[in-house]
């Protein structure tokens, strides 16, 4: 949720910083947009969808939750549809009798006050995280973590990594594909940015901290979402844009059916 909430702020600051003369921008002109975060994971017997709306720049950075939506997810391979219940304001969930599986095509349908959104995501085959090692960055000296995994021989694999320190997820956005490591053992370190929950100075990672890395196998469209999101949050452009979404109908966000594998390490 935090990654999506910072998009509008990043877009505004990127626009302002790229101009040399004062330009008066109507920050309230953009109409609110729906923001959808929908996830299906192979190890969790739940489908979950979070629906919020964007706010104008001058309002508090609290995205209002969207209540009362009709949310459906269909397992296209088995022609079975589940209706998600609103378990909390703007949070929709259903417990399924069978764990989600790789190779299945899932379809999302949302009707929120007459606005209809659809999306499709195919759960990729699972790749397991073999181990994690730790090293110092040669540039800044901070600690970096190296997820080690065997990329399959088949081309077209995409990955999203989540870094947790002492149980708290970092803000870093880490995605990869297999363009350069197809069929090989991957040992590229993560960036190590965005961590604020370590026990060292200013929340840095220190000896004794518990670090967990989750490797999510994602489809190509979800990879494009995370990749463009990482560009948006780091760009300094006069024409910033929203991350590329796989949701049809004009909403921001993503729908991801993915597998997940997690390993832990205590920082020496």
Backbone as CSV, one residue per row, in Angstrom:
resi,resn,N_x,N_y,N_z,CA_x,CA_y,CA_z,C_x,C_y,C_z
1,UNK,0.817,-1.210,0.000,0.000,0.000,0.000,0.848,1.257,0.000
2,UNK,1.940,1.261,0.773,2.782,2.456,0.837,3.354,2.809,-0.528
3,UNK,3.722,1.765,-1.325,4.316,2.037,-2.625,3.354,2.798,-3.508
4,UNK,2.077,2.410,-3.495,1.102,3.080,-4.345,0.797,4.469,-3.823
5,UNK,0.744,4.640,-2.500,0.368,5.924,-1.926,1.373,7.023,-2.218
6,UNK,2.638,6.657,-2.480,3.637,7.696,-2.730,3.686,8.112,-4.190
7,UNK,2.930,7.435,-5.067,3.022,7.728,-6.495,2.685,9.172,-6.793
8,UNK,1.538,9.659,-6.270,1.112,11.013,-6.607,2.102,12.049,-6.104
9,UNK,2.640,11.846,-4.906,3.623,12.788,-4.383,4.868,12.806,-5.256
10,UNK,5.310,11.636,-5.687,6.499,11.563,-6.531,6.269,12.281,-7.848
11,UNK,5.098,12.093,-8.441,4.808,12.722,-9.721,4.833,14.235,-9.624
12,UNK,4.258,14.767,-8.547,4.211,16.219,-8.379,5.601,16.785,-8.157
13,UNK,6.384,16.178,-7.251,7.720,16.696,-6.964,8.645,16.555,-8.169
14,UNK,8.508,15.464,-8.931,9.337,15.291,-10.117,9.051,16.381,-11.135
15,UNK,7.778,16.745,-11.274,7.415,17.791,-12.227,7.980,19.137,-11.799
16,UNK,7.832,19.445,-10.512,8.277,20.744,-10.017,9.790,20.875,-10.100
17,UNK,10.532,19.800,-9.735,11.989,19.882,-9.682,12.602,19.988,-11.072
18,UNK,11.855,19.610,-12.114,12.420,19.644,-13.456,12.253,20.996,-14.119
19,UNK,11.567,21.942,-13.505,11.301,23.241,-14.120,12.148,24.325,-13.464
20,UNK,12.629,25.273,-14.268,13.461,26.341,-13.742,12.642,27.567,-13.374
21,UNK,11.496,27.760,-14.001,10.672,28.910,-13.649,9.434,28.439,-12.905
22,UNK,8.826,29.338,-12.179,7.673,28.988,-11.363,6.477,28.722,-12.260
23,UNK,5.873,27.569,-12.078,4.664,27.219,-12.811,3.591,26.885,-11.790
24,UNK,2.452,27.517,-11.889,1.361,27.263,-10.960,0.550,26.084,-11.480
25,UNK,0.586,25.007,-10.720,-0.096,23.781,-11.118,-1.335,23.608,-10.263
26,UNK,-2.449,23.294,-10.897,-3.684,23.015,-10.173,-3.616,21.584,-9.649
27,UNK,-3.136,21.438,-8.422,-2.899,20.111,-7.862,-4.184,19.371,-7.561
28,UNK,-5.302,20.081,-7.502,-6.564,19.447,-7.173,-7.388,19.108,-8.410
29,UNK,-6.831,19.343,-9.610,-7.624,19.219,-10.826,-7.920,17.765,-11.174
30,UNK,-7.018,16.845,-10.865,-7.202,15.457,-11.270,-8.340,14.813,-10.486
31,UNK,-9.200,14.109,-11.210,-10.300,13.396,-10.559,-9.747,12.203,-9.784
32,UNK,-10.350,11.869,-8.653,-9.884,10.709,-7.886,-9.925,9.440,-8.727
33,UNK,-8.933,8.576,-8.535,-8.883,7.301,-9.228,-8.951,6.157,-8.225
34,UNK,-9.515,5.045,-8.678,-9.515,3.847,-7.850,-8.109,3.245,-7.841
35,UNK,-7.728,2.715,-6.685,-6.448,2.022,-6.525,-6.750,0.608,-6.053
36,UNK,-6.304,-0.373,-6.816,-6.614,-1.780,-6.532,-5.323,-2.553,-6.292
37,UNK,-5.288,-3.286,-5.190,-4.185,-4.204,-4.893,-4.787,-5.578,-4.656
38,UNK,-4.605,-6.473,-5.621,-5.236,-7.790,-5.565,-4.167,-8.866,-5.623
39,UNK,-4.200,-9.799,-4.668,-3.156,-10.815,-4.576,-3.731,-12.211,-4.368
40,UNK,-3.144,-13.150,-5.084,-3.391,-14.582,-4.887,-2.026,-15.239,-4.753
41,UNK,-1.835,-16.010,-3.682,-0.527,-16.644,-3.442,-0.696,-18.134,-3.249
42,UNK,0.251,-18.900,-3.772,0.099,-20.353,-3.778,0.092,-20.974,-2.396
43,UNK,0.711,-20.329,-1.403,0.810,-20.916,-0.056,-0.236,-20.369,0.905
44,UNK,-1.129,-19.516,0.437,-2.147,-18.911,1.301,-3.528,-19.219,0.732
45,UNK,-4.420,-19.840,1.510,-5.744,-20.228,0.977,-6.743,-19.070,0.972
46,UNK,-6.265,-17.871,0.685,-7.135,-16.695,0.645,-6.886,-15.902,-0.632
47,UNK,-7.945,-15.346,-1.204,-7.823,-14.278,-2.186,-8.071,-12.976,-1.435
48,UNK,-7.257,-11.963,-1.678,-7.474,-10.676,-0.999,-7.353,-9.524,-1.985
49,UNK,-8.281,-8.587,-1.881,-8.305,-7.396,-2.723,-8.530,-6.187,-1.831
50,UNK,-7.697,-5.162,-2.011,-7.831,-3.903,-1.275,-8.164,-2.805,-2.285
51,UNK,-9.240,-2.055,-2.014,-9.678,-1.000,-2.933,-9.706,0.332,-2.184
52,UNK,-8.989,1.312,-2.715,-8.991,2.665,-2.156,-9.154,3.662,-3.300
53,UNK,-9.119,4.946,-2.947,-9.165,6.005,-3.946,-8.062,7.007,-3.687
54,UNK,-7.567,7.629,-4.743,-6.568,8.672,-4.598,-7.207,9.933,-4.036
55,UNK,-6.361,10.836,-3.523,-6.827,12.110,-2.981,-6.034,13.241,-3.632
56,UNK,-6.534,14.460,-3.493,-5.814,15.606,-4.038,-4.548,15.859,-3.232
57,UNK,-3.621,16.613,-3.824,-2.296,16.805,-3.241,-2.356,17.465,-1.865
58,UNK,-3.262,18.418,-1.676,-3.294,19.189,-0.444,-3.984,18.453,0.698
59,UNK,-4.624,17.317,0.421,-5.258,16.551,1.475,-4.238,15.661,2.174
60,UNK,-4.615,15.205,3.384,-3.750,14.278,4.101,-3.509,13.041,3.242
61,UNK,-2.310,12.466,3.375,-1.927,11.314,2.570,-2.563,10.034,3.115
62,UNK,-3.892,10.053,3.201,-4.668,8.894,3.639,-5.650,8.567,2.532
63,UNK,-5.463,7.435,1.905,-6.314,7.075,0.782,-7.608,6.452,1.313
64,UNK,-8.764,7.039,1.027,-10.019,6.514,1.562,-10.344,5.146,0.990
65,UNK,-10.772,4.243,1.867,-11.140,2.897,1.444,-12.485,2.935,0.726
66,UNK,-12.649,2.015,-0.214,-13.877,1.926,-1.007,-14.695,0.742,-0.507
67,UNK,-15.878,1.048,0.019,-16.746,0.018,0.595,-17.882,-0.314,-0.367
68,UNK,-18.458,-1.493,-0.183,-19.651,-1.868,-0.925,-19.428,-2.347,-2.338
69,UNK,-18.209,-2.713,-2.706,-17.932,-3.161,-4.070,-18.273,-4.649,-4.234
70,UNK,-18.617,-5.017,-5.443,-18.767,-6.428,-5.797,-17.431,-6.902,-6.352
71,UNK,-16.847,-7.910,-5.708,-15.524,-8.400,-6.102,-15.604,-9.902,-6.368
72,UNK,-15.266,-10.289,-7.581,-15.305,-11.690,-7.982,-13.935,-12.111,-8.515
73,UNK,-13.521,-13.328,-8.200,-12.318,-13.911,-8.795,-12.678,-15.279,-9.352
74,UNK,-12.337,-15.491,-10.618,-12.674,-16.732,-11.306,-11.423,-17.541,-11.603
75,UNK,-11.470,-18.819,-11.237,-10.463,-19.795,-11.652,-10.896,-20.277,-13.033
76,UNK,-10.271,-19.708,-14.083,-10.726,-19.978,-15.442,-10.510,-21.427,-15.856
77,UNK,-9.473,-22.073,-15.328,-9.192,-23.457,-15.707,-10.292,-24.404,-15.250
78,UNK,-10.876,-24.097,-14.076,-11.918,-24.960,-13.515,-13.306,-24.325,-13.585
79,UNK,-13.385,-23.131,-14.216,-14.655,-22.436,-14.393,-15.396,-22.272,-13.063
80,UNK,-14.648,-21.812,-12.052,-15.230,-21.614,-10.717,-15.023,-20.172,-10.281
81,UNK,-16.084,-19.531,-9.797,-16.015,-18.132,-9.374,-16.297,-18.006,-7.886
82,UNK,-15.460,-17.229,-7.185,-15.650,-16.937,-5.764,-16.011,-15.465,-5.590
83,UNK,-16.949,-15.206,-4.697,-17.325,-13.840,-4.344,-16.612,-13.461,-3.058
84,UNK,-15.848,-12.384,-3.088,-15.095,-11.950,-1.911,-15.988,-11.124,-1.002
85,UNK,-15.849,-11.329,0.303,-16.617,-10.581,1.291,-15.780,-9.435,1.845
86,UNK,-16.440,-8.352,2.192,-15.744,-7.194,2.762,-15.525,-7.449,4.256
87,UNK,-14.301,-7.866,4.613,-14.013,-8.216,6.005,-13.661,-6.986,6.842
88,UNK,-13.265,-5.915,6.186,-12.984,-4.624,6.813,-13.175,-3.589,5.720
89,UNK,-13.339,-2.326,6.091,-13.644,-1.316,5.090,-12.600,-1.296,3.979
90,UNK,-13.050,-1.586,2.759,-12.163,-1.568,1.604,-11.311,-2.803,1.432
91,UNK,-11.420,-3.793,2.329,-10.627,-5.023,2.237,-11.581,-6.189,1.989
92,UNK,-11.361,-6.885,0.880,-12.234,-7.968,0.449,-11.444,-9.269,0.423
93,UNK,-12.069,-10.341,0.947,-11.328,-11.586,1.084,-12.264,-12.779,1.012
94,UNK,-11.734,-13.895,0.555,-12.451,-15.164,0.599,-11.451,-16.268,0.871
95,UNK,-11.856,-17.255,1.677,-11.040,-18.432,1.933,-11.475,-19.525,0.978
96,UNK,-10.516,-20.085,0.247,-10.825,-21.109,-0.747,-10.486,-22.485,-0.198
97,UNK,-11.182,-23.495,-0.702,-10.999,-24.853,-0.191,-9.730,-25.516,-0.719
98,UNK,-9.205,-24.981,-1.828,-8.018,-25.554,-2.453,-6.993,-24.461,-2.672
99,UNK,-5.737,-24.746,-2.324,-4.692,-23.747,-2.505,-4.561,-23.368,-3.983
100,UNK,-4.344,-22.067,-4.260,-4.099,-21.646,-5.640,-2.897,-22.394,-6.220
101,UNK,-2.926,-22.625,-7.537,-1.908,-23.472,-8.160,-1.256,-22.794,-9.349
102,UNK,0.042,-23.073,-9.581,0.717,-22.571,-10.785,0.042,-23.085,-12.055
103,UNK,0.101,-22.251,-13.089,-0.467,-22.627,-14.366,-1.919,-22.255,-14.541
104,UNK,-2.582,-21.835,-13.464,-4.004,-21.488,-13.549,-4.150,-20.009,-13.902
105,UNK,-5.115,-19.716,-14.753,-5.443,-18.344,-15.116,-6.553,-17.846,-14.199
106,UNK,-6.289,-16.731,-13.514,-7.269,-16.137,-12.612,-7.763,-14.818,-13.205
107,UNK,-9.066,-14.601,-13.089,-9.688,-13.386,-13.610,-10.338,-12.612,-12.469
108,UNK,-10.092,-11.304,-12.438,-10.645,-10.413,-11.412,-11.735,-9.549,-12.023
109,UNK,-12.851,-9.428,-11.318,-13.941,-8.538,-11.732,-14.351,-7.708,-10.524
110,UNK,-14.409,-6.388,-10.697,-14.819,-5.479,-9.619,-15.854,-4.512,-10.172
111,UNK,-16.945,-4.353,-9.442,-17.930,-3.306,-9.723,-18.008,-2.447,-8.474
112,UNK,-17.458,-1.241,-8.552,-17.424,-0.330,-7.409,-18.263,0.901,-7.751
113,UNK,-19.499,0.926,-7.293,-20.370,2.065,-7.545,-20.639,2.301,-9.014
114,UNK,-20.683,1.238,-9.801,-20.933,1.375,-11.229,-19.677,1.427,-12.078
115,UNK,-18.513,1.601,-11.471,-17.237,1.553,-12.190,-16.752,0.106,-12.226
116,UNK,-16.509,-0.394,-13.427,-16.152,-1.801,-13.593,-14.677,-1.927,-13.969
117,UNK,-13.991,-2.843,-13.282,-12.572,-3.093,-13.536,-12.357,-4.594,-13.689
118,UNK,-11.500,-4.974,-14.623,-11.188,-6.381,-14.844,-9.688,-6.560,-14.997
119,UNK,-9.219,-7.758,-14.708,-7.801,-8.068,-14.869,-7.624,-9.575,-14.927
120,UNK,-6.514,-9.988,-15.526,-6.176,-11.407,-15.628,-4.728,-11.609,-15.213
121,UNK,-4.483,-12.681,-14.469,-3.117,-13.015,-14.073,-2.958,-14.533,-14.082
122,UNK,-1.875,-14.995,-14.703,-1.571,-16.430,-14.743,-0.477,-16.716,-13.726
123,UNK,-0.747,-17.636,-12.794,0.254,-17.960,-11.778,1.396,-18.747,-12.399
124,UNK,2.639,-18.234,-12.332,3.783,-18.931,-12.942,4.167,-20.189,-12.154
125,UNK,5.022,-20.986,-12.771,5.579,-22.136,-12.064,6.473,-21.642,-10.922
126,UNK,6.536,-22.412,-9.870,7.240,-21.985,-8.667,8.750,-22.174,-8.798
127,UNK,9.487,-21.173,-8.323,10.946,-21.247,-8.190,11.263,-21.054,-6.714
128,UNK,12.046,-21.947,-6.153,12.348,-21.895,-4.720,13.614,-21.086,-4.457
129,UNK,13.568,-20.316,-3.393,14.744,-19.598,-2.920,15.633,-20.592,-2.185
130,UNK,16.869,-20.763,-2.655,17.756,-21.765,-2.068,18.405,-21.280,-0.777
131,UNK,18.892,-20.044,-0.774,19.594,-19.531,0.398,19.721,-18.015,0.293
132,UNK,20.217,-17.394,1.379,20.506,-15.957,1.410,21.905,-15.784,1.966
133,UNK,22.689,-14.939,1.345,23.988,-14.557,1.906,24.003,-13.045,2.100
134,UNK,24.972,-12.557,2.866,25.065,-11.133,3.163,26.447,-10.629,2.771
135,UNK,26.510,-9.417,2.238,27.782,-8.824,1.844,27.702,-7.314,1.991
136,UNK,28.863,-6.661,1.973,28.898,-5.204,2.014,28.908,-4.644,0.602
137,UNK,28.147,-3.573,0.415,28.124,-2.921,-0.884,29.493,-2.314,-1.168
138,UNK,30.050,-2.509,-2.374,31.368,-1.929,-2.693,31.317,-0.410,-2.864
139,UNK,30.130,0.154,-2.958,30.004,1.593,-3.208,29.716,2.374,-1.927
140,UNK,28.746,1.932,-1.136,28.342,2.696,0.045,28.720,2.021,1.351
141,UNK,29.117,0.764,1.293,29.517,0.064,2.502,28.369,-0.502,3.307
142,UNK,27.116,-0.266,2.870,25.985,-0.813,3.605,25.803,-2.287,3.264
143,UNK,25.044,-2.986,4.104,24.857,-4.416,3.906,23.865,-4.680,2.781
144,UNK,24.190,-5.662,1.973,23.302,-6.121,0.917,23.047,-7.612,1.104
145,UNK,21.887,-8.036,0.652,21.531,-9.440,0.788,21.397,-10.063,-0.592
146,UNK,21.916,-11.283,-0.689,21.996,-11.964,-1.981,21.075,-13.177,-1.957
147,UNK,19.927,-13.103,-2.626,19.077,-14.282,-2.750,19.631,-15.210,-3.827
148,UNK,19.770,-16.477,-3.494,20.331,-17.466,-4.420,19.223,-18.422,-4.841
149,UNK,19.027,-18.542,-6.162,17.978,-19.427,-6.672,18.359,-19.902,-8.062
150,UNK,17.794,-21.032,-8.442,18.050,-21.620,-9.760,16.945,-21.197,-10.720
151,UNK,17.308,-20.399,-11.724,16.332,-20.012,-12.733,16.066,-21.202,-13.650
152,UNK,14.790,-21.461,-13.978,14.468,-22.598,-14.853,15.033,-22.422,-16.266
153,UNK,15.142,-23.527,-16.984,15.654,-23.491,-18.351,14.704,-22.736,-19.272
154,UNK,13.401,-22.913,-19.032,12.420,-22.216,-19.868,12.544,-20.710,-19.672
155,UNK,12.501,-19.954,-20.779,12.639,-18.506,-20.725,11.337,-17.834,-20.285
156,UNK,11.496,-16.570,-19.848,10.318,-15.760,-19.542,9.937,-15.708,-18.082
157,UNK,10.867,-16.030,-17.165,10.560,-15.979,-15.738,10.798,-14.573,-15.184
158,UNK,9.893,-14.146,-14.298,9.986,-12.817,-13.682,9.828,-12.961,-12.179
159,UNK,10.542,-12.078,-11.438,10.592,-12.216,-9.988,10.398,-10.861,-9.291
160,UNK,9.737,-10.927,-8.143,9.595,-9.765,-7.256,10.083,-10.189,-5.874
161,UNK,10.961,-9.374,-5.278,11.530,-9.697,-3.973,11.018,-8.715,-2.920
162,UNK,10.716,-9.230,-1.742,10.334,-8.394,-0.595,11.328,-8.657,0.523
163,UNK,11.882,-7.591,1.061,12.891,-7.688,2.116,12.270,-7.277,3.449
164,UNK,12.338,-8.170,4.438,11.831,-7.890,5.779,13.007,-7.833,6.751
165,UNK,12.995,-6.837,7.628,14.004,-6.742,8.675,13.271,-6.708,10.012
166,UNK,13.551,-7.703,10.841,12.881,-7.842,12.139,11.367,-7.808,11.982
167,UNK,10.892,-8.450,10.922,9.462,-8.598,10.704,8.775,-7.452,9.996
168,UNK,9.509,-6.409,9.634,8.924,-5.237,8.983,9.412,-5.175,7.536
169,UNK,8.473,-5.044,6.606,8.835,-4.993,5.189,9.487,-3.664,4.853
170,UNK,10.563,-3.698,4.067,11.216,-2.476,3.608,10.453,-1.850,2.450
171,UNK,10.847,-0.626,2.078,10.191,0.098,0.993,10.861,-0.122,-0.359
172,UNK,11.947,-0.857,-0.396,12.638,-1.075,-1.664,11.802,-1.896,-2.633
173,UNK,11.919,-1.602,-3.933,11.203,-2.325,-4.973,12.235,-3.098,-5.781
174,UNK,12.206,-4.426,-5.683,13.210,-5.254,-6.333,12.530,-6.228,-7.290
175,UNK,12.779,-6.075,-8.572,12.254,-7.012,-9.567,13.373,-7.432,-10.517
176,UNK,13.231,-8.623,-11.061,14.188,-9.138,-12.024,13.462,-10.029,-13.018
177,UNK,14.078,-10.205,-14.155,13.646,-11.252,-15.077,14.858,-12.118,-15.404
178,UNK,14.664,-13.075,-16.305,15.765,-14.012,-16.591,16.467,-13.716,-17.909
179,UNK,16.409,-12.475,-18.360,17.058,-12.118,-19.628,18.560,-12.410,-19.614
180,UNK,19.205,-12.199,-18.464,20.661,-12.365,-18.380,21.077,-13.635,-17.651
181,UNK,20.149,-14.289,-16.957,20.521,-15.454,-16.146,19.665,-16.673,-16.471
182,UNK,19.109,-16.719,-17.661,18.200,-17.815,-17.982,18.881,-19.177,-17.798
183,UNK,18.257,-20.027,-16.992,18.761,-21.362,-16.746,19.965,-21.433,-15.836
184,UNK,20.353,-20.304,-15.218,21.538,-20.268,-14.375,21.163,-20.086,-12.900
185,UNK,22.165,-20.249,-12.033,21.990,-19.924,-10.618,22.166,-18.413,-10.465
186,UNK,21.148,-17.736,-9.961,21.176,-16.280,-9.823,21.745,-15.903,-8.466
187,UNK,22.700,-14.945,-8.470,23.356,-14.514,-7.230,23.512,-12.994,-7.198
188,UNK,22.607,-12.263,-7.810,22.689,-10.799,-7.831,22.160,-10.225,-6.521
189,UNK,22.906,-9.319,-5.852,22.432,-8.761,-4.581,21.261,-7.805,-4.765
190,UNK,20.424,-7.726,-3.740,19.378,-6.720,-3.724,19.997,-5.371,-3.383
191,UNK,19.253,-4.303,-3.656,19.792,-2.959,-3.461,20.031,-2.587,-2.015
192,UNK,19.231,-3.133,-1.101,19.418,-2.831,0.320,18.863,-1.494,0.755
193,UNK,18.056,-0.834,-0.077,17.476,0.465,0.284,16.108,0.312,0.910
194,UNK,15.665,1.353,1.583,14.312,1.379,2.118,14.128,0.683,3.444
195,UNK,15.203,0.169,4.046,15.086,-0.527,5.324,15.170,0.476,6.471
196,UNK,14.167,0.493,7.344,14.136,1.430,8.459,13.929,0.724,9.796
197,UNK,13.959,-0.601,9.783,13.598,-1.340,10.997,14.756,-2.107,11.607
198,UNK,15.988,-1.836,11.148,17.139,-2.499,11.738,17.465,-1.936,13.109
199,UNK,18.344,-2.612,13.818,18.690,-2.184,15.178,19.906,-1.262,15.208
200,UNK,20.461,-0.949,14.030,21.612,-0.059,13.963,21.209,1.399,13.959
201,UNK,22.177,2.324,13.817,21.901,3.764,13.800,20.911,4.131,12.703
202,UNK,19.915,4.967,13.063,18.894,5.432,12.118,18.167,4.286,11.423
203,UNK,18.019,3.189,12.149,17.277,2.060,11.603,18.032,1.214,10.622
204,UNK,19.346,1.361,10.541,20.133,0.557,9.608,20.229,-0.887,10.102
205,UNK,20.583,-1.786,9.188,20.719,-3.191,9.538,22.016,-3.406,10.317
206,UNK,21.926,-4.183,11.389,23.087,-4.411,12.254,23.176,-5.887,12.606
207,UNK,24.294,-6.257,13.189,24.512,-7.633,13.617,23.399,-8.076,14.562
208,UNK,22.892,-9.273,14.339,21.827,-9.816,15.176,20.431,-9.592,14.629
209,UNK,20.276,-8.734,13.619,18.961,-8.504,13.025,18.507,-9.726,12.233
210,UNK,17.209,-9.964,12.242,16.617,-11.041,11.465,16.165,-10.487,10.117
211,UNK,16.703,-11.043,9.047,16.343,-10.615,7.698,15.666,-11.775,6.978
212,UNK,14.514,-11.495,6.392,13.791,-12.469,5.585,13.645,-11.925,4.167
213,UNK,13.829,-12.795,3.207,13.639,-12.443,1.801,12.565,-13.362,1.234
214,UNK,11.548,-12.760,0.625,10.529,-13.535,-0.079,10.728,-13.362,-1.576
215,UNK,10.769,-14.471,-2.275,10.864,-14.472,-3.731,9.489,-14.812,-4.281
216,UNK,8.905,-13.882,-5.024,7.618,-14.108,-5.671,7.843,-14.319,-7.170
217,UNK,7.331,-15.410,-7.709,7.339,-15.616,-9.153,6.083,-14.968,-9.710
218,UNK,6.248,-13.973,-10.552,5.141,-13.166,-11.045,5.052,-13.278,-12.567
219,UNK,3.872,-12.963,-13.107,3.759,-13.001,-14.561,4.314,-11.714,-15.163
220,UNK,4.425,-11.675,-16.486,5.102,-10.574,-17.168,4.416,-9.240,-16.943
221,UNK,3.088,-9.221,-16.888,2.364,-7.963,-16.701,2.591,-7.383,-15.310
222,UNK,2.653,-8.242,-14.301,2.919,-7.765,-12.936,4.357,-7.276,-12.828
223,UNK,5.280,-7.947,-13.529,6.667,-7.460,-13.584,6.709,-6.038,-14.129
224,UNK,5.964,-5.771,-15.203,5.932,-4.433,-15.788,5.399,-3.415,-14.793
225,UNK,4.415,-3.807,-13.993,3.895,-2.890,-12.967,4.992,-2.525,-11.980
226,UNK,5.644,-3.515,-11.385,6.674,-3.228,-10.380,7.866,-2.501,-10.980
227,UNK,8.249,-2.884,-12.211,9.395,-2.240,-12.856,9.107,-0.757,-13.107
228,UNK,7.938,-0.443,-13.655,7.607,0.968,-13.909,7.364,1.719,-12.607
229,UNK,6.863,1.026,-11.575,6.707,1.666,-10.267,8.066,2.084,-9.720
230,UNK,9.076,1.222,-9.870,10.418,1.565,-9.385,10.978,2.757,-10.147
231,UNK,10.671,2.855,-11.447,11.123,4.000,-12.226,10.426,5.275,-11.790
232,UNK,9.126,5.206,-11.551,8.357,6.378,-11.134,8.875,6.930,-9.813
233,UNK,9.166,6.057,-8.874,9.585,6.502,-7.552,11.004,7.052,-7.543
234,UNK,11.758,6.841,-8.642,13.136,7.340,-8.696,13.388,8.330,-9.820
235,UNK,12.363,8.653,-10.612,12.611,9.482,-11.786,12.590,10.974,-11.459
236,UNK,13.243,11.732,-12.317,13.233,13.194,-12.237,12.925,13.698,-13.644
237,UNK,11.655,13.601,-14.008,11.261,13.864,-15.384,10.196,14.936,-15.438
238,UNK,10.191,15.700,-16.538,9.157,16.716,-16.725,7.821,16.087,-17.093
239,UNK,7.838,14.829,-17.526,6.599,14.164,-17.915,6.473,12.828,-17.191
240,UNK,6.343,12.845,-15.856,6.216,11.597,-15.113,4.899,10.908,-15.457
241,UNK,4.855,9.611,-15.246,3.648,8.855,-15.566,3.376,7.847,-14.463
242,UNK,2.148,7.320,-14.474,1.781,6.300,-13.507,2.396,4.960,-13.896
243,UNK,2.593,4.055,-12.944,3.093,2.722,-13.277,2.131,2.014,-14.226
244,UNK,2.673,1.163,-15.060,1.863,0.402,-16.002,1.059,-0.644,-15.247
245,UNK,-0.249,-0.635,-15.411,-1.113,-1.544,-14.667,-1.658,-2.635,-15.570
246,UNK,-1.997,-3.780,-14.989,-2.653,-4.844,-15.753,-4.156,-4.860,-15.513
247,UNK,-4.679,-3.771,-14.914,-6.103,-3.657,-14.624,-6.776,-2.815,-15.703
248,UNK,-7.839,-3.316,-16.281,-8.608,-2.602,-17.288,-9.723,-1.794,-16.630
249,UNK,-9.990,-0.601,-17.172,-11.092,0.200,-16.665,-10.682,1.528,-16.077
250,UNK,-9.359,1.801,-15.997,-8.915,3.116,-15.548,-8.430,3.191,-14.115
251,UNK,-8.250,2.066,-13.443,-7.756,2.081,-12.060,-6.235,1.986,-12.032
252,UNK,-5.657,2.441,-10.919,-4.246,2.210,-10.634,-4.105,0.883,-9.895
253,UNK,-2.878,0.356,-9.862,-2.630,-0.836,-9.066,-2.330,-2.058,-9.900
254,UNK,-2.612,-3.242,-9.340,-2.219,-4.497,-9.984,-3.080,-5.653,-9.487
255,UNK,-3.065,-6.733,-10.253,-3.652,-8.012,-9.854,-2.595,-9.070,-10.071
256,UNK,-2.146,-9.711,-8.991,-1.020,-10.643,-9.065,-1.384,-12.015,-8.511
257,UNK,-1.310,-13.025,-9.372,-1.365,-14.415,-8.933,0.062,-14.938,-8.981
258,UNK,0.642,-15.211,-7.827,2.074,-15.530,-7.781,2.363,-16.656,-6.801
259,UNK,3.546,-17.241,-6.957,4.051,-18.191,-5.963,5.047,-17.455,-5.063
260,UNK,5.319,-18.021,-3.911,6.230,-17.363,-2.973,7.097,-18.375,-2.257
261,UNK,8.370,-18.019,-2.073,9.314,-18.845,-1.329,10.142,-17.913,-0.452
262,UNK,10.324,-18.256,0.824,10.963,-17.362,1.784,12.110,-18.063,2.524
263,UNK,13.197,-17.319,2.723,14.312,-17.775,3.540,14.693,-16.675,4.531
264,UNK,15.329,-17.071,5.633,15.710,-16.127,6.680,17.199,-16.259,6.988
265,UNK,17.759,-15.165,7.533,19.166,-15.164,7.955,19.328,-14.203,9.127
266,UNK,20.145,-14.576,10.082,20.531,-13.672,11.163,21.822,-12.985,10.752
267,UNK,21.828,-11.668,10.752,23.010,-10.921,10.302,24.168,-11.212,11.246
268,UNK,25.307,-11.693,10.725,26.449,-12.041,11.605,27.113,-10.797,12.181
